């Protein structure tokens, strides 16, 4: 039989359990909302048009070929160095390889990470927001934001260690237009804090491709890049570079 003292002793634990359940429910709701926002963005940028495709484009001095089919991927980056040597780097589900004039190179751990990241980073940004559908993605709805007179849903993205790549601890923020559902801005901190604004959208093969104005944050600033929408509005982020893809071609894979 419960006495008044025993009930009173249980009350703090019941309150703690209730608070814990509330936190879990809120987190689940945020994840659900973020996933819905991301899916609408993927649909707005092409949806199923991303699947079973070969995407080719030029980025600075590099030529890239991105292939995705049934959960498998193959990203190829080629360019010539100052001596005319043809360099080819291939990233697949199995790892990365590199060749010079067709001759395979032996890569150590540091080189493997370097070339894997170099190829994957270009592919990742070109394939956004489709890449936000990967299983390793953990997404949270942060809130509403206003940029350049438009309303946006802000989503924070992190990655699980399993399947999240070498830089799974990276954190990204994305701003999705509430009217068009397009991904118009993004920010990240790893490798130097950056804020990107999408420009020059074009649709090729049913997929929306975007260039970006790349803004530089202060590496010594402890402000989260999730607040870079405010810094951008206050003209506190200087332009660093332009991220542009040219001669884009999209073909179906057999």
C-alpha positions in Angstrom: 0.0 0.0 0.0 1.3 3.4 -1.0 1.8 5.9 1.8 1.9 9.7 1.4 5.7 9.6 2.0 6.3 6.9 -0.6 4.2 8.8 -3.2 6.1 12.0 -2.4 9.4 10.1 -2.9 8.2 9.0 -6.4 7.1 12.5 -7.5 10.6 13.8 -8.4 11.3 10.8 -10.5 7.9 11.0 -12.2 8.5 14.7 -13.0 11.9 13.8 -14.4 10.5 11.0 -16.6 7.8 13.4 -17.8 10.4 16.0 -18.8 12.5 13.4 -20.5 9.5 12.2 -22.6 8.7 15.8 -23.5 12.2 16.3 -24.8 12.1 13.1 -26.8 8.7 14.1 -28.3 9.9 17.5 -29.3 13.1 16.1 -30.8 11.0 13.6 -32.8 8.7 16.4 -34.0 11.7 18.5 -35.1 13.2 15.6 -36.9 9.8 14.9 -38.6 9.4 18.6 -39.6 13.0 18.8 -40.9 12.5 15.6 -43.0 9.4 16.9 -44.5 11.1 20.2 -45.4 14.0 18.4 -46.9 11.8 16.1 -49.0 9.9 19.1 -50.4 13.2 20.7 -51.3 14.4 17.5 -53.0 11.2 17.3 -55.0 11.5 21.0 -56.0 15.1 20.4 -57.2 14.3 17.3 -59.3 13.1 14.5 -57.1 13.4 11.2 -58.9 15.3 12.9 -61.8 18.4 12.4 -59.6 18.2 8.6 -59.8 20.0 6.5 -62.3 21.7 9.4 -63.9 25.1 10.4 -65.2 25.9 14.0 -64.5 28.9 15.7 -66.2 30.2 19.2 -65.6 33.3 21.4 -65.4 34.4 23.0 -62.2 37.4 25.3 -62.4 40.1 23.2 -64.0 38.4 19.9 -63.2 36.0 17.7 -65.2 33.6 15.7 -63.1 31.3 12.7 -63.8 28.8 11.7 -61.1 26.9 8.5 -61.4 24.3 7.2 -59.0 22.3 4.0 -59.4 20.5 1.9 -56.8 22.5 3.1 -53.8 25.8 2.8 -55.7 27.8 5.8 -56.7 30.9 6.5 -58.8 32.4 10.0 -58.9 35.2 10.7 -61.3 37.4 13.9 -61.3 40.0 14.5 -64.0 42.4 17.3 -64.8 45.9 17.9 -66.1 48.7 19.4 -64.0 51.2 22.0 -65.2 53.3 19.3 -66.9 50.3 17.9 -68.9 50.0 14.8 -66.8 46.4 13.5 -66.8 45.2 12.9 -63.2 42.1 10.8 -62.5 40.6 10.3 -59.1 37.7 7.9 -58.7 35.5 7.7 -55.6 33.1 4.8 -55.2 31.3 3.0 -52.3 34.5 1.0 -51.9 36.9 3.9 -51.6 39.1 6.1 -53.7 41.7 5.4 -56.4 44.1 7.8 -58.2 46.0 7.4 -61.4 48.6 9.4 -63.4 48.4 9.0 -67.2 46.5 5.8 -66.5 49.0 4.4 -64.0 47.5 3.5 -60.6 49.1 5.2 -57.6 49.6 3.7 -54.1 47.9 6.1 -51.6 48.7 6.3 -47.9 46.1 7.1 -45.3 46.6 10.8 -45.5 46.4 10.8 -49.3 43.3 8.6 -49.3 41.5 11.0 -47.0 42.7 14.1 -49.0 41.6 12.9 -52.4 38.4 11.3 -51.1 37.3 14.6 -49.5 38.3 16.6 -52.5 36.1 14.6 -54.9 33.3 14.1 -52.5 33.0 17.8 -51.4 32.4 18.9 -55.0 29.9 16.1 -55.7 28.1 16.7 -52.4 27.4 20.4 -53.0 26.3 19.8 -56.6 23.9 17.1 -55.6 22.3 19.1 -52.8 19.6 18.9 -51.6 19.3 15.3 -52.9 22.3 14.3 -50.7 20.3 15.3 -47.6 18.3 12.1 -48.1 21.2 9.9 -47.1 20.7 7.5 -44.2 23.6 9.1 -42.3 21.9 12.5 -42.1 20.4 13.7 -38.9 18.2 16.8 -39.4 16.6 19.2 -36.9 14.2 22.0 -37.5 15.8 25.2 -36.1 13.1 27.8 -36.8 12.0 30.5 -39.2 14.3 33.1 -40.8 13.9 36.1 -43.1 16.5 36.7 -45.8 16.3 39.3 -48.6 12.6 39.7 -48.0 11.8 36.0 -48.1 10.7 33.6 -45.4 12.8 30.5 -44.8 12.8 27.3 -42.8 16.2 26.8 -41.2 17.4 23.2 -40.8 20.5 21.9 -39.0 22.1 18.8 -40.4 24.6 16.5 -38.7 25.9 13.1 -39.6 26.0 9.7 -38.0 29.4 8.1 -37.7 28.2 5.1 -39.6 28.0 6.1 -43.3 28.7 9.7 -42.6 32.1 9.8 -44.3 35.4 11.0 -43.0 34.0 14.3 -41.8 30.8 13.0 -40.1 31.2 15.5 -37.3 30.7 18.4 -39.6 27.6 20.6 -39.0 25.6 22.3 -41.8 22.7 24.7 -41.8 20.3 25.1 -44.7 17.7 27.7 -45.5 14.7 26.5 -47.5 12.3 29.0 -49.2 8.8 28.5 -47.7 7.1 29.4 -51.0 9.3 27.7 -53.6 10.8 25.0 -51.2 14.2 25.6 -52.9 17.5 25.5 -51.0 18.6 29.1 -51.4 21.3 29.4 -48.7 23.6 27.1 -46.7 26.4 27.5 -44.1 29.1 25.3 -42.6 32.1 25.7 -40.3 34.6 22.9 -41.1 37.5 24.0 -43.2 36.7 27.6 -42.4 33.2 29.1 -41.7 31.3 29.8 -44.9 27.9 31.1 -46.0 26.7 30.4 -49.5 23.9 32.1 -51.5 22.5 30.2 -54.5 22.5 32.1 -57.8 22.0 31.3 -61.5 19.6 28.3 -61.2 19.2 26.2 -64.3 17.4 23.0 -64.9 19.1 20.3 -66.9 17.7 16.8 -67.4 14.9 17.7 -64.8 17.5 18.6 -62.1 17.9 22.1 -60.7 21.6 23.1 -60.6 22.8 26.2 -58.8 25.9 28.3 -58.6 26.9 30.0 -55.3 28.3 33.2 -54.0 30.7 32.0 -51.3 31.0 34.3 -48.3 33.7 34.1 -45.7 33.3 34.1 -42.0 35.8 35.0 -39.3 37.6 31.8 -38.2 38.2 33.4 -34.8 34.5 34.2 -34.4 32.8 31.7 -32.0 29.3 32.5 -33.4 27.6 29.5 -34.8 27.3 29.5 -38.6 23.6 28.9 -37.9 23.4 32.6 -37.3 25.2 33.6 -40.5 21.8 34.6 -42.0 21.9 37.5 -39.6 25.5 38.4 -40.4 24.7 38.2 -44.1 21.8 40.6 -43.6 24.1 42.9 -41.7 26.7 42.9 -44.5 29.3 41.3 -42.1 30.3 38.5 -44.4 32.7 39.5 -47.2 32.5 37.6 -50.6 35.3 35.1 -51.0 34.6 33.4 -54.3 32.1 32.1 -56.8 31.2 28.4 -57.0 30.2 27.7 -60.6 29.5 24.6 -62.7 29.6 24.9 -66.5 28.8 22.6 -69.5 26.4 20.5 -67.4 25.1 17.4 -69.1 22.7 14.8 -67.7 22.1 11.4 -69.3 20.3 8.3 -68.1 22.3 5.3 -67.0 21.4 1.9 -68.6 
